[in-house]
Amino acid sequence: MTVSPSKAEAAARAGGGGETPASLLPAPIVSDVTSEHLRQVALGAGLQPMGVLPPLRQYLRDLWARRTFTWELASSKAYARNRNNYLGQAWSVLTPLLNAIVYIIVFGIILKTTRGVDNAIGFILVGTFMFRFFELCVSGGGKSIRGNTSLVRAIRFPRAVLPVSVVLAELVTLGPAIVVMFVVTYLSGLGEFSEYAYVPVSWHWLLLPVAVVLLAVFNVGCAFVMARWVAKAPDVQNLIGFAMRFLMYGSGVIFSIQHYVGNEVIQTILERQPVAVYLELTRACVLDEPTIPLTWQTWAWGVGWAVVFAVGGFLYFWRGEERYGRD
């Protein structure tokens, strides 16, 4: 009598018997799907491997595709700042203005460190506002990765979005401050402040947004560099404040480098370092100082520093993309 496989298996179980003969077992299922095939399917669906440095061209495309997200992130940061204070966003203007007033009183009026400058109020005011913009971009860029670790680990996006959004947020808050800067600078040469030179309304004022954009591009490059440094070594964030103080006194924020530095070599180095170049460029656009002419050489230095730092900083940041959020 012939017994079907299923009955043979049942008989074997019933008899507490031994193992089922191999000839009665079904053939094993062998998948013809390879890991390479799965990788191609994932790539075709737009998925990217984690922890791998993306190609530069693809990274640039992804960054451009996230431009709306970048702007929303920047605008939300700018709006959220000081919202818990009674004066709210007014502090974005009051903080640099109060700093400028302190510097004007101490260094401009009491110590007279602005000798060689016709309008000390305008000189210090423009320097303080522009330097604060630079300082906030650098310090904020340093925190952009470390301060958003949960976001970096949860969502896949070009990490360059974070330093760029920091600079955009500072640029948004700088807008009202520039209006105040124009008004105070103009009034500084009128009435009881007549001892300071009159600052006329000039077509040069129209060039200030261009100078500010160049400074912002330079700031983006600095933010890229600081973001990678702090992401790798958090202690660097504590050193930024000391570096900013050194740059403040070495860039002529509250005094004229040309008037106080006698050595021509040192003077040239200090005047051509990027922060001093952008302070000179913005002052030449706003003020009517004979010692700060608006020349094509200054514009060339400004464009050059912006391109070098933006491109170099971006490439340096991109090279560490696969490590952000993992260190």
PAPA-212801 format. One record per residue: chain; x, y, z negated of N, C-alpha, C in turn; residue in one letter; residue number from 1. Coordinates in steps of 0.2 Angstrom, whole numbers, m for minus. Example, Ala and Ser with C-alpha at 12.3 -4.5 7.8 and 13.67 -1.06 7.14 Angstrom:
(node 'A', (66, m28, m39), (62, m22, m39), (66, m16, m39), 'A', 1),
(node 'A', (64, m11, m35), (68, m5, m36), (64, 0, m39), 'S', 2),
end
This chain:
(node 'A', (4, m6, 0), (0, 0, 0), (4, 6, 0), 'M', 1),
(node 'A', (3, 11, 4), (7, 17, 5), (4, 22, 0), 'T', 2),
(node 'A', (8, 25, m4), (6, 30, m9), (8, 37, m7), 'V', 3),
(node 'A', (4, 42, m7), (5, 49, m5), (10, 52, m10), 'S', 4),
(node 'A', (14, 57, m8), (19, 60, m12), (16, 63, m18), 'P', 5),
(node 'A', (10, 66, m18), (7, 69, m24), (5, 63, m28), 'S', 6),
(node 'A', (2, 58, m26), (1, 52, m30), (7, 49, m33), 'K', 7),
(node 'A', (12, 49, m30), (18, 46, m32), (21, 50, m38), 'A', 8),
(node 'A', (20, 57, m37), (22, 62, m43), (18, 61, m49), 'E', 9),
(node 'A', (12, 60, m48), (7, 59, m53), (9, 52, m57), 'A', 10),
(node 'A', (10, 47, m53), (12, 41, m56), (18, 41, m60), 'A', 11),
(node 'A', (23, 45, m57), (29, 46, m61), (28, 49, m68), 'A', 12),
(node 'A', (24, 54, m67), (23, 58, m74), (19, 54, m79), 'R', 13),
(node 'A', (14, 50, m76), (10, 46, m80), (14, 40, m84), 'A', 14),
(node 'A', (19, 38, m80), (23, 33, m83), (29, 35, m87), 'G', 15),
(node 'A', (28, 42, m88), (34, 45, m92), (40, 44, m89), 'G', 16),
(node 'A', (40, 43, m82), (45, 40, m79), (51, 45, m78), 'G', 17),
(node 'A', (55, 43, m74), (61, 47, m72), (60, 53, m67), 'G', 18),
(node 'A', (65, 55, m64), (65, 61, m60), (62, 59, m53), 'E', 19),
(node 'A', (59, 64, m50), (56, 63, m44), (61, 62, m39), 'T', 20),
(node 'A', (60, 58, m34), (65, 57, m29), (66, 63, m25), 'P', 21),
(node 'A', (72, 64, m23), (74, 71, m19), (70, 71, m12), 'A', 22),
(node 'A', (68, 65, m10), (65, 65, m3), (58, 68, m4), 'S', 23),
(node 'A', (55, 68, m10), (48, 70, m11), (48, 78, m13), 'L', 24),
(node 'A', (54, 81, m14), (54, 88, m16), (53, 92, m10), 'L', 25),
(node 'A', (50, 98, m10), (49, 103, m5), (56, 106, m3), 'P', 26),
(node 'A', (57, 108, 3), (63, 111, 5), (64, 118, 2), 'A', 27),
(node 'A', (70, 120, m1), (71, 126, m4), (69, 132, 1), 'P', 28),
(node 'A', (67, 137, m1), (66, 143, 3), (72, 147, 4), 'I', 29),
(node 'A', (74, 148, 10), (80, 152, 11), (78, 158, 15), 'V', 30),
(node 'A', (80, 164, 11), (78, 171, 14), (84, 173, 20), 'S', 31),
(node 'A', (81, 175, 25), (86, 178, 30), (87, 185, 30), 'D', 32),
(node 'A', (85, 188, 24), (86, 196, 23), (92, 197, 20), 'V', 33),
(node 'A', (97, 200, 23), (103, 201, 20), (103, 208, 16), 'T', 34),
(node 'A', (109, 209, 12), (109, 215, 8), (110, 221, 13), 'S', 35),
(node 'A', (114, 220, 18), (115, 225, 23), (108, 227, 27), 'E', 36),
(node 'A', (104, 222, 28), (97, 224, 31), (93, 228, 26), 'H', 37),
(node 'A', (94, 226, 20), (90, 230, 15), (93, 237, 14), 'L', 38),
(node 'A', (100, 238, 15), (103, 245, 14), (100, 249, 20), 'R', 39),
(node 'A', (100, 246, 26), (98, 249, 32), (91, 252, 31), 'Q', 40),
(node 'A', (86, 247, 28), (79, 249, 27), (79, 255, 23), 'V', 41),
(node 'A', (83, 255, 17), (83, 260, 12), (85, 267, 16), 'A', 42),
(node 'A', (90, 267, 20), (93, 273, 23), (88, 275, 28), 'L', 43),
(node 'A', (84, 271, 31), (79, 273, 36), (73, 276, 33), 'G', 44),
(node 'A', (72, 274, 26), (67, 277, 23), (69, 284, 19), 'A', 45),
(node 'A', (75, 286, 21), (77, 292, 18), (81, 292, 11), 'G', 46),
(node 'A', (81, 286, 8), (85, 285, 2), (92, 285, 3), 'L', 47),
(node 'A', (96, 287, m2), (103, 288, m2), (106, 284, m8), 'Q', 48),
(node 'A', (112, 281, m7), (115, 278, m13), (117, 283, m18), 'P', 49),
(node 'A', (117, 281, m25), (118, 285, m30), (126, 284, m32), 'M', 50),
(node 'A', (129, 290, m34), (136, 289, m36), (141, 289, m30), 'G', 51),
(node 'A', (138, 292, m25), (143, 292, m19), (143, 299, m16), 'V', 52),
(node 'A', (149, 301, m14), (149, 308, m11), (146, 308, m5), 'L', 53),
(node 'A', (141, 313, m4), (137, 313, 2), (141, 317, 8), 'P', 54),
(node 'A', (140, 315, 14), (144, 319, 19), (142, 326, 19), 'P', 55),
(node 'A', (147, 330, 20), (147, 338, 20), (141, 340, 24), 'L', 56),
(node 'A', (141, 338, 30), (135, 341, 34), (128, 339, 32), 'R', 57),
(node 'A', (128, 333, 29), (121, 331, 27), (120, 335, 20), 'Q', 58),
(node 'A', (125, 336, 16), (124, 340, 10), (122, 347, 11), 'Y', 59),
(node 'A', (124, 350, 16), (122, 357, 18), (115, 357, 21), 'L', 60),
(node 'A', (113, 351, 24), (106, 351, 27), (101, 350, 21), 'R', 61),
(node 'A', (103, 346, 16), (99, 345, 10), (99, 351, 6), 'D', 62),
(node 'A', (104, 355, 5), (104, 361, 2), (99, 366, 5), 'L', 63),
(node 'A', (100, 367, 11), (95, 371, 15), (88, 369, 14), 'W', 64),
(node 'A', (87, 363, 14), (80, 360, 14), (77, 361, 7), 'A', 65),
(node 'A', (81, 362, 2), (79, 364, m5), (79, 371, m6), 'R', 66),
(node 'A', (79, 375, m1), (79, 383, m2), (73, 385, m6), 'R', 67),
(node 'A', (67, 382, m5), (61, 385, m9), (62, 383, m16), 'T', 68),
(node 'A', (64, 377, m17), (66, 374, m24), (71, 379, m28), 'F', 69),
(node 'A', (76, 381, m24), (81, 385, m27), (78, 392, m29), 'T', 70),
(node 'A', (74, 395, m25), (71, 401, m26), (66, 401, m32), 'W', 71),
(node 'A', (62, 395, m32), (58, 395, m38), (61, 394, m44), 'E', 72),
(node 'A', (67, 390, m44), (71, 389, m50), (74, 396, m52), 'L', 73),
(node 'A', (76, 400, m48), (79, 406, m49), (74, 411, m52), 'A', 74),
(node 'A', (69, 412, m49), (64, 416, m51), (61, 414, m58), 'S', 75),
(node 'A', (60, 408, m59), (57, 406, m66), (62, 408, m71), 'S', 76),
(node 'A', (69, 407, m70), (74, 409, m75), (74, 416, m76), 'K', 77),
(node 'A', (73, 420, m71), (73, 427, m71), (67, 430, m75), 'A', 78),
(node 'A', (61, 426, m74), (55, 428, m78), (55, 426, m85), 'Y', 79),
(node 'A', (58, 420, m86), (58, 417, m93), (63, 421, m98), 'A', 80),
(node 'A', (68, 425, m95), (72, 428, m99), (69, 434, m103), 'R', 81),
(node 'A', (70, 434, m109), (67, 439, m114), (60, 440, m114), 'N', 82),
(node 'A', (56, 434, m112), (49, 435, m112), (46, 435, m119), 'R', 83),
(node 'A', (50, 432, m124), (48, 432, m131), (49, 438, m135), 'N', 84),
(node 'A', (53, 443, m132), (54, 449, m135), (48, 454, m133), 'N', 85),
(node 'A', (48, 459, m138), (42, 464, m137), (43, 468, m130), 'Y', 86),
(node 'A', (49, 470, m129), (50, 474, m123), (51, 470, m116), 'L', 87),
(node 'A', (51, 463, m117), (51, 459, m111), (57, 460, m107), 'G', 88),
(node 'A', (55, 460, m100), (60, 461, m95), (64, 468, m95), 'Q', 89),
(node 'A', (61, 472, m99), (65, 479, m100), (72, 478, m102), 'A', 90),
(node 'A', (73, 473, m106), (80, 471, m109), (85, 470, m103), 'W', 91),
(node 'A', (83, 468, m97), (87, 467, m92), (90, 473, m90), 'S', 92),
(node 'A', (87, 479, m91), (90, 485, m89), (93, 488, m95), 'V', 93),
(node 'A', (90, 488, m101), (92, 491, m107), (99, 488, m109), 'L', 94),
(node 'A', (100, 482, m109), (106, 479, m111), (112, 482, m108), 'T', 95),
(node 'A', (113, 482, m101), (119, 485, m98), (119, 492, m99), 'P', 96),
(node 'A', (113, 496, m99), (113, 503, m100), (115, 505, m107), 'L', 97),
(node 'A', (113, 501, m112), (116, 502, m119), (123, 501, m120), 'L', 98),
(node 'A', (126, 496, m116), (133, 494, m116), (137, 500, m113), 'N', 99),
(node 'A', (134, 503, m107), (137, 508, m104), (137, 514, m108), 'A', 100),
(node 'A', (132, 516, m112), (132, 521, m116), (137, 521, m122), 'I', 101),
(node 'A', (138, 515, m124), (143, 514, m129), (150, 515, m126), 'V', 102),
(node 'A', (151, 513, m121), (158, 514, m117), (159, 521, m115), 'Y', 103),
(node 'A', (153, 524, m113), (154, 531, m111), (156, 536, m117), 'I', 104),
(node 'A', (152, 534, m123), (154, 538, m129), (161, 537, m132), 'I', 105),
(node 'A', (163, 531, m132), (169, 529, m135), (175, 531, m130), 'V', 106),
(node 'A', (175, 528, m124), (180, 529, m120), (180, 535, m115), 'F', 107),
(node 'A', (174, 537, m114), (173, 543, m109), (174, 549, m113), 'G', 108),
(node 'A', (170, 550, m119), (170, 556, m122), (175, 557, m128), 'I', 109),
(node 'A', (176, 552, m132), (180, 552, m138), (187, 551, m136), 'I', 110),
(node 'A', (189, 545, m132), (196, 544, m131), (198, 547, m124), 'L', 111),
(node 'A', (193, 549, m120), (195, 552, m114), (199, 548, m109), 'K', 112),
(node 'A', (197, 541, m109), (201, 536, m105), (200, 537, m97), 'T', 113),
(node 'A', (195, 541, m96), (193, 542, m89), (196, 548, m85), 'T', 114),
(node 'A', (202, 550, m88), (205, 555, m85), (207, 553, m78), 'R', 115),
(node 'A', (207, 558, m73), (208, 557, m66), (202, 555, m63), 'G', 116),
(node 'A', (196, 555, m66), (189, 554, m63), (185, 560, m64), 'V', 117),
(node 'A', (181, 562, m59), (177, 568, m59), (171, 567, m63), 'D', 118),
(node 'A', (168, 561, m62), (162, 560, m66), (162, 554, m70), 'N', 119),
(node 'A', (164, 555, m76), (166, 549, m81), (159, 545, m82), 'A', 120),
(node 'A', (154, 548, m83), (147, 544, m84), (146, 539, m78), 'I', 121),
(node 'A', (146, 542, m72), (144, 538, m66), (150, 532, m66), 'G', 122),
(node 'A', (156, 534, m67), (161, 529, m66), (160, 523, m71), 'F', 123),
(node 'A', (159, 525, m77), (158, 519, m82), (152, 516, m81), 'I', 124),
(node 'A', (147, 519, m79), (140, 516, m78), (140, 511, m72), 'L', 125),
(node 'A', (143, 513, m67), (143, 508, m61), (148, 502, m63), 'V', 126),
(node 'A', (153, 504, m66), (158, 498, m68), (155, 493, m72), 'G', 127),
(node 'A', (151, 496, m77), (148, 492, m82), (142, 487, m79), 'T', 128),
(node 'A', (138, 490, m75), (133, 487, m72), (135, 481, m68), 'F', 129),
(node 'A', (140, 483, m63), (142, 478, m59), (147, 472, m62), 'M', 130),
(node 'A', (150, 474, m67), (154, 469, m71), (150, 465, m75), 'F', 131),
(node 'A', (145, 467, m77), (140, 463, m81), (137, 458, m77), 'R', 132),
(node 'A', (135, 460, m71), (132, 455, m66), (137, 450, m64), 'F', 133),
(node 'A', (143, 451, m63), (148, 446, m62), (149, 442, m68), 'F', 134),
(node 'A', (149, 445, m74), (150, 441, m80), (145, 436, m81), 'E', 135),
(node 'A', (139, 438, m80), (133, 433, m81), (133, 428, m76), 'L', 136),
(node 'A', (135, 429, m70), (135, 424, m65), (140, 419, m67), 'C', 137),
(node 'A', (146, 421, m69), (151, 416, m71), (149, 412, m77), 'V', 138),
(node 'A', (147, 415, m82), (145, 411, m88), (139, 407, m87), 'S', 139),
(node 'A', (134, 409, m83), (128, 405, m81), (130, 399, m77), 'G', 140),
(node 'A', (135, 401, m72), (137, 395, m68), (140, 390, m72), 'G', 141),
(node 'A', (144, 391, m77), (147, 386, m81), (142, 382, m84), 'G', 142),
(node 'A', (136, 385, m86), (131, 381, m90), (126, 377, m85), 'K', 143),
(node 'A', (127, 378, m79), (122, 376, m74), (121, 369, m74), 'S', 144),
(node 'A', (127, 365, m74), (126, 358, m74), (125, 355, m81), 'I', 145),
(node 'A', (129, 357, m86), (129, 354, m93), (122, 356, m96), 'R', 146),
(node 'A', (120, 362, m94), (113, 364, m97), (107, 361, m94), 'G', 147),
(node 'A', (108, 357, m88), (102, 354, m85), (104, 347, m84), 'N', 148),
(node 'A', (107, 344, m89), (109, 336, m88), (103, 332, m87), 'T', 149),
(node 'A', (97, 333, m91), (91, 329, m90), (88, 330, m83), 'S', 150),
(node 'A', (88, 336, m80), (86, 337, m73), (91, 333, m68), 'L', 151),
(node 'A', (97, 334, m69), (102, 331, m65), (101, 323, m65), 'V', 152),
(node 'A', (100, 320, m70), (100, 313, m71), (93, 310, m69), 'R', 153),
(node 'A', (88, 314, m69), (81, 312, m67), (79, 313, m60), 'A', 154),
(node 'A', (82, 318, m56), (80, 319, m50), (86, 320, m45), 'I', 155),
(node 'A', (85, 317, m39), (90, 317, m34), (90, 324, m30), 'R', 156),
(node 'A', (94, 328, m30), (94, 334, m26), (102, 337, m26), 'F', 157),
(node 'A', (103, 341, m21), (110, 344, m21), (112, 348, m27), 'P', 158),
(node 'A', (117, 346, m31), (118, 349, m37), (120, 357, m36), 'R', 159),
(node 'A', (122, 358, m30), (124, 365, m29), (118, 370, m29), 'A', 160),
(node 'A', (112, 367, m29), (106, 371, m31), (106, 375, m37), 'V', 161),
(node 'A', (109, 372, m42), (109, 375, m49), (114, 381, m50), 'L', 162),
(node 'A', (120, 381, m47), (124, 387, m48), (121, 393, m43), 'P', 163),
(node 'A', (119, 391, m38), (116, 396, m33), (110, 399, m36), 'V', 164),
(node 'A', (106, 395, m40), (100, 398, m43), (102, 403, m49), 'S', 165),
(node 'A', (107, 401, m52), (109, 406, m57), (111, 413, m54), 'V', 166),
(node 'A', (115, 413, m49), (117, 419, m46), (111, 423, m43), 'V', 167),
(node 'A', (106, 419, m40), (100, 422, m38), (96, 425, m43), 'L', 168),
(node 'A', (95, 422, m49), (92, 425, m55), (95, 431, m57), 'A', 169),
(node 'A', (101, 431, m57), (105, 437, m60), (104, 443, m55), 'E', 170),
(node 'A', (104, 441, m48), (103, 446, m43), (96, 449, m43), 'L', 171),
(node 'A', (91, 445, m45), (84, 448, m46), (84, 453, m52), 'V', 172),
(node 'A', (87, 451, m57), (86, 456, m63), (91, 462, m62), 'T', 173),
(node 'A', (96, 461, m57), (100, 467, m56), (96, 473, m52), 'L', 174),
(node 'A', (91, 471, m48), (88, 476, m44), (85, 482, m48), 'G', 175),
(node 'A', (81, 481, m53), (79, 487, m57), (84, 490, m61), 'P', 176),
(node 'A', (90, 487, m63), (95, 490, m66), (99, 495, m61), 'A', 177),
(node 'A', (99, 493, m55), (102, 497, m50), (98, 504, m49), 'I', 178),
(node 'A', (92, 503, m49), (88, 509, m48), (89, 514, m54), 'V', 179),
(node 'A', (90, 511, m60), (91, 515, m66), (98, 518, m66), 'V', 180),
(node 'A', (103, 514, m63), (110, 517, m62), (110, 523, m57), 'M', 181),
(node 'A', (106, 522, m52), (106, 528, m47), (103, 534, m51), 'F', 182),
(node 'A', (98, 534, m54), (95, 539, m58), (100, 543, m63), 'V', 183),
(node 'A', (102, 539, m67), (107, 541, m72), (113, 544, m69), 'V', 184),
(node 'A', (116, 541, m64), (122, 544, m61), (120, 551, m58), 'T', 185),
(node 'A', (115, 551, m55), (113, 558, m52), (112, 563, m57), 'Y', 186),
(node 'A', (108, 561, m62), (107, 566, m68), (113, 568, m72), 'L', 187),
(node 'A', (118, 564, m71), (124, 565, m75), (128, 571, m73), 'S', 188),
(node 'A', (127, 574, m67), (130, 580, m65), (126, 586, m66), 'G', 189),
(node 'A', (120, 586, m69), (116, 591, m69), (115, 593, m77), 'L', 190),
(node 'A', (112, 599, m78), (111, 602, m84), (116, 602, m89), 'G', 191),
(node 'A', (115, 599, m95), (120, 600, m100), (126, 595, m99), 'E', 192),
(node 'A', (126, 591, m94), (131, 587, m92), (135, 590, m86), 'F', 193),
(node 'A', (135, 597, m86), (138, 600, m80), (145, 600, m80), 'S', 194),
(node 'A', (148, 598, m85), (156, 597, m85), (158, 591, m81), 'E', 195),
(node 'A', (153, 587, m79), (155, 581, m75), (153, 583, m68), 'Y', 196),
(node 'A', (156, 581, m63), (155, 582, m56), (148, 580, m54), 'A', 197),
(node 'A', (145, 584, m49), (139, 583, m47), (139, 577, m42), 'Y', 198),
(node 'A', (134, 572, m42), (134, 566, m38), (129, 567, m33), 'V', 199),
(node 'A', (130, 569, m27), (125, 570, m22), (121, 564, m19), 'P', 200),
(node 'A', (115, 565, m17), (112, 559, m14), (115, 559, m7), 'V', 201),
(node 'A', (118, 553, m5), (122, 552, 1), (119, 546, 5), 'S', 202),
(node 'A', (121, 546, 11), (119, 540, 15), (124, 534, 13), 'W', 203),
(node 'A', (129, 535, 9), (133, 530, 7), (129, 525, 2), 'H', 204),
(node 'A', (124, 528, m1), (120, 524, m6), (117, 518, m2), 'W', 205),
(node 'A', (115, 519, 4), (112, 514, 8), (117, 508, 9), 'L', 206),
(node 'A', (123, 509, 8), (128, 503, 9), (129, 499, 2), 'L', 207),
(node 'A', (126, 502, m3), (127, 498, m10), (124, 491, m9), 'L', 208),
(node 'A', (118, 490, m6), (115, 483, m6), (120, 478, m2), 'P', 209),
(node 'A', (124, 481, 3), (128, 477, 6), (134, 475, 2), 'V', 210),
(node 'A', (137, 480, m2), (142, 478, m7), (140, 474, m12), 'A', 211),
(node 'A', (134, 474, m15), (131, 470, m20), (130, 463, m17), 'V', 212),
(node 'A', (128, 462, m11), (127, 455, m8), (134, 452, m7), 'V', 213),
(node 'A', (139, 456, m5), (146, 453, m5), (148, 451, m12), 'L', 214),
(node 'A', (147, 455, m17), (149, 453, m24), (145, 447, m26), 'L', 215),
(node 'A', (138, 446, m24), (134, 440, m26), (137, 434, m22), 'A', 216),
(node 'A', (139, 435, m16), (142, 429, m13), (149, 427, m16), 'V', 217),
(node 'A', (153, 432, m18), (159, 430, m22), (157, 427, m29), 'F', 218),
(node 'A', (152, 429, m32), (150, 426, m38), (147, 419, m38), 'N', 219),
(node 'A', (144, 417, m32), (142, 411, m31), (148, 406, m30), 'V', 220),
(node 'A', (154, 408, m27), (160, 404, m27), (162, 403, m34), 'G', 221),
(node 'A', (163, 408, m38), (165, 408, m45), (160, 403, m49), 'C', 222),
(node 'A', (154, 403, m48), (149, 399, m51), (150, 392, m50), 'A', 223),
(node 'A', (152, 390, m43), (153, 384, m41), (159, 381, m45), 'F', 224),
(node 'A', (165, 385, m45), (171, 383, m48), (169, 381, m56), 'V', 225),
(node 'A', (166, 386, m59), (165, 386, m66), (160, 380, m68), 'M', 226),
(node 'A', (155, 379, m64), (151, 373, m65), (154, 366, m65), 'A', 227),
(node 'A', (159, 365, m60), (163, 359, m60), (167, 359, m66), 'R', 228),
(node 'A', (171, 364, m68), (176, 364, m73), (172, 362, m80), 'W', 229),
(node 'A', (166, 366, m81), (163, 365, m88), (160, 358, m88), 'V', 230),
(node 'A', (157, 355, m82), (154, 349, m82), (159, 343, m83), 'A', 231),
(node 'A', (166, 345, m82), (171, 340, m83), (174, 341, m90), 'K', 232),
(node 'A', (175, 347, m92), (178, 349, m98), (174, 354, m102), 'A', 233),
(node 'A', (169, 352, m106), (164, 357, m109), (168, 363, m113), 'P', 234),
(node 'A', (174, 362, m115), (177, 367, m119), (179, 373, m115), 'D', 235),
(node 'A', (179, 372, m109), (181, 378, m104), (176, 383, m105), 'V', 236),
(node 'A', (169, 382, m107), (164, 387, m108), (166, 392, m113), 'Q', 237),
(node 'A', (170, 389, m119), (172, 393, m124), (177, 398, m122), 'N', 238),
(node 'A', (180, 397, m117), (186, 401, m115), (184, 407, m110), 'L', 239),
(node 'A', (178, 406, m107), (175, 411, m102), (175, 418, m105), 'I', 240),
(node 'A', (173, 419, m111), (172, 425, m114), (179, 429, m115), 'G', 241),
(node 'A', (184, 425, m117), (191, 428, m117), (193, 430, m110), 'F', 242),
(node 'A', (192, 426, m105), (194, 428, m98), (190, 434, m96), 'A', 243),
(node 'A', (184, 435, m98), (180, 440, m96), (183, 447, m99), 'M', 244),
(node 'A', (185, 446, m105), (188, 452, m108), (194, 454, m105), 'R', 245),
(node 'A', (198, 450, m103), (204, 451, m99), (203, 454, m93), 'F', 246),
(node 'A', (198, 452, m89), (196, 454, m82), (193, 461, m83), 'L', 247),
(node 'A', (190, 462, m88), (186, 469, m90), (192, 474, m90), 'M', 248),
(node 'A', (197, 473, m94), (202, 478, m95), (207, 478, m89), 'Y', 249),
(node 'A', (207, 473, m85), (212, 473, m80), (209, 474, m73), 'G', 250),
(node 'A', (202, 476, m73), (199, 478, m67), (197, 485, m67), 'S', 251),
(node 'A', (198, 489, m72), (196, 496, m72), (189, 497, m73), 'G', 252),
(node 'A', (186, 494, m77), (179, 495, m79), (177, 501, m82), 'V', 253),
(node 'A', (182, 503, m87), (181, 509, m91), (186, 514, m90), 'I', 254),
(node 'A', (191, 513, m85), (196, 518, m84), (199, 517, m77), 'F', 255),
(node 'A', (203, 522, m75), (205, 522, m68), (212, 518, m68), 'S', 256),
(node 'A', (213, 512, m64), (219, 509, m64), (224, 513, m60), 'I', 257),
(node 'A', (222, 517, m55), (227, 521, m52), (230, 527, m56), 'Q', 258),
(node 'A', (226, 529, m61), (228, 534, m66), (233, 532, m71), 'H', 259),
(node 'A', (231, 526, m74), (235, 523, m80), (240, 518, m78), 'Y', 260),
(node 'A', (240, 515, m73), (246, 510, m71), (251, 514, m67), 'V', 261),
(node 'A', (257, 514, m70), (262, 518, m66), (266, 513, m61), 'G', 262),
(node 'A', (267, 507, m63), (271, 503, m59), (267, 501, m52), 'N', 263),
(node 'A', (270, 503, m47), (266, 502, m40), (264, 495, m39), 'E', 264),
(node 'A', (269, 490, m40), (268, 483, m39), (262, 481, m43), 'V', 265),
(node 'A', (262, 482, m50), (257, 480, m54), (250, 483, m52), 'I', 266),
(node 'A', (251, 490, m50), (245, 493, m48), (241, 490, m42), 'Q', 267),
(node 'A', (245, 488, m37), (243, 485, m31), (239, 479, m33), 'T', 268),
(node 'A', (243, 475, m37), (240, 468, m39), (233, 469, m42), 'I', 269),
(node 'A', (233, 474, m47), (227, 475, m51), (221, 477, m46), 'L', 270),
(node 'A', (223, 482, m42), (218, 485, m37), (215, 480, m32), 'E', 271),
(node 'A', (219, 475, m30), (217, 471, m25), (214, 464, m27), 'R', 272),
(node 'A', (215, 463, m34), (211, 457, m36), (204, 458, m35), 'Q', 273),
(node 'A', (200, 452, m34), (193, 453, m32), (188, 457, m36), 'P', 274),
(node 'A', (189, 457, m43), (184, 460, m47), (185, 468, m46), 'V', 275),
(node 'A', (191, 470, m46), (193, 477, m45), (191, 480, m38), 'A', 276),
(node 'A', (191, 475, m33), (189, 477, m26), (182, 479, m26), 'V', 277),
(node 'A', (178, 474, m29), (170, 475, m29), (168, 481, m33), 'Y', 278),
(node 'A', (172, 483, m39), (170, 489, m43), (172, 495, m39), 'L', 279),
(node 'A', (178, 495, m35), (179, 501, m31), (174, 501, m25), 'E', 280),
(node 'A', (172, 496, m22), (168, 496, m17), (161, 499, m19), 'L', 281),
(node 'A', (158, 497, m24), (152, 499, m27), (152, 506, m29), 'T', 282),
(node 'A', (158, 508, m32), (159, 515, m34), (159, 520, m28), 'R', 283),
(node 'A', (163, 518, m23), (163, 522, m17), (157, 523, m14), 'A', 284),
(node 'A', (152, 518, m14), (145, 519, m11), (141, 524, m15), 'C', 285),
(node 'A', (142, 524, m22), (137, 528, m26), (140, 535, m28), 'V', 286),
(node 'A', (147, 535, m30), (150, 541, m32), (153, 545, m27), 'L', 287),
(node 'A', (154, 551, m28), (158, 556, m24), (165, 557, m27), 'D', 288),
(node 'A', (169, 552, m28), (175, 553, m31), (181, 554, m26), 'E', 289),
(node 'A', (185, 559, m26), (190, 560, m21), (195, 554, m21), 'P', 290),
(node 'A', (196, 551, m27), (201, 546, m28), (198, 539, m26), 'T', 291),
(node 'A', (192, 538, m25), (189, 532, m23), (185, 533, m16), 'I', 292),
(node 'A', (189, 533, m11), (186, 534, m4), (183, 528, m2), 'P', 293),
(node 'A', (178, 528, 3), (175, 522, 6), (179, 521, 12), 'L', 294),
(node 'A', (183, 516, 12), (188, 514, 18), (186, 507, 21), 'T', 295),
(node 'A', (188, 506, 27), (187, 500, 30), (192, 494, 27), 'W', 296),
(node 'A', (197, 497, 24), (202, 492, 20), (198, 489, 14), 'Q', 297),
(node 'A', (194, 493, 11), (191, 490, 5), (185, 485, 7), 'T', 298),
(node 'A', (182, 487, 12), (177, 482, 15), (180, 476, 17), 'W', 299),
(node 'A', (186, 476, 20), (189, 470, 23), (191, 466, 17), 'A', 300),
(node 'A', (194, 469, 11), (195, 465, 5), (189, 462, 2), 'W', 301),
(node 'A', (184, 466, 2), (178, 463, m1), (175, 457, 3), 'G', 302),
(node 'A', (175, 458, 10), (173, 452, 14), (177, 446, 13), 'V', 303),
(node 'A', (184, 447, 13), (189, 442, 13), (188, 438, 6), 'G', 304),
(node 'A', (188, 442, 1), (187, 438, m6), (180, 434, m6), 'W', 305),
(node 'A', (175, 437, m3), (168, 434, m3), (169, 427, 1), 'A', 306),
(node 'A', (172, 427, 7), (172, 421, 11), (177, 416, 8), 'V', 307),
(node 'A', (182, 418, 5), (187, 413, 2), (184, 410, m4), 'V', 308),
(node 'A', (181, 414, m8), (178, 411, m14), (172, 407, m13), 'F', 309),
(node 'A', (168, 409, m9), (162, 405, m7), (163, 399, m4), 'A', 310),
(node 'A', (167, 399, 1), (169, 393, 5), (173, 388, 0), 'V', 311),
(node 'A', (178, 391, m2), (183, 387, m7), (179, 384, m13), 'G', 312),
(node 'A', (175, 388, m16), (171, 386, m22), (166, 380, m20), 'G', 313),
(node 'A', (163, 381, m14), (158, 376, m12), (161, 370, m11), 'F', 314),
(node 'A', (166, 370, m7), (170, 363, m6), (172, 360, m12), 'L', 315),
(node 'A', (175, 364, m17), (177, 361, m23), (172, 358, m27), 'Y', 316),
(node 'A', (166, 361, m27), (160, 359, m31), (158, 353, m27), 'F', 317),
(node 'A', (157, 353, m21), (155, 347, m17), (159, 341, m18), 'W', 318),
(node 'A', (165, 341, m19), (170, 336, m20), (168, 332, m27), 'R', 319),
(node 'A', (165, 335, m31), (163, 332, m38), (156, 330, m38), 'G', 320),
(node 'A', (152, 330, m33), (145, 329, m33), (143, 323, m36), 'E', 321),
(node 'A', (147, 317, m34), (145, 311, m37), (146, 310, m44), 'E', 322),
(node 'A', (149, 314, m48), (151, 313, m55), (146, 318, m59), 'R', 323),
(node 'A', (143, 322, m56), (138, 327, m61), (133, 323, m64), 'Y', 324),
(node 'A', (132, 323, m70), (127, 320, m74), (129, 313, m76), 'G', 325),
(node 'A', (135, 311, m74), (138, 304, m76), (143, 305, m81), 'R', 326),
(node 'A', (147, 310, m81), (153, 311, m86), (150, 313, m93), 'D', 327),
end
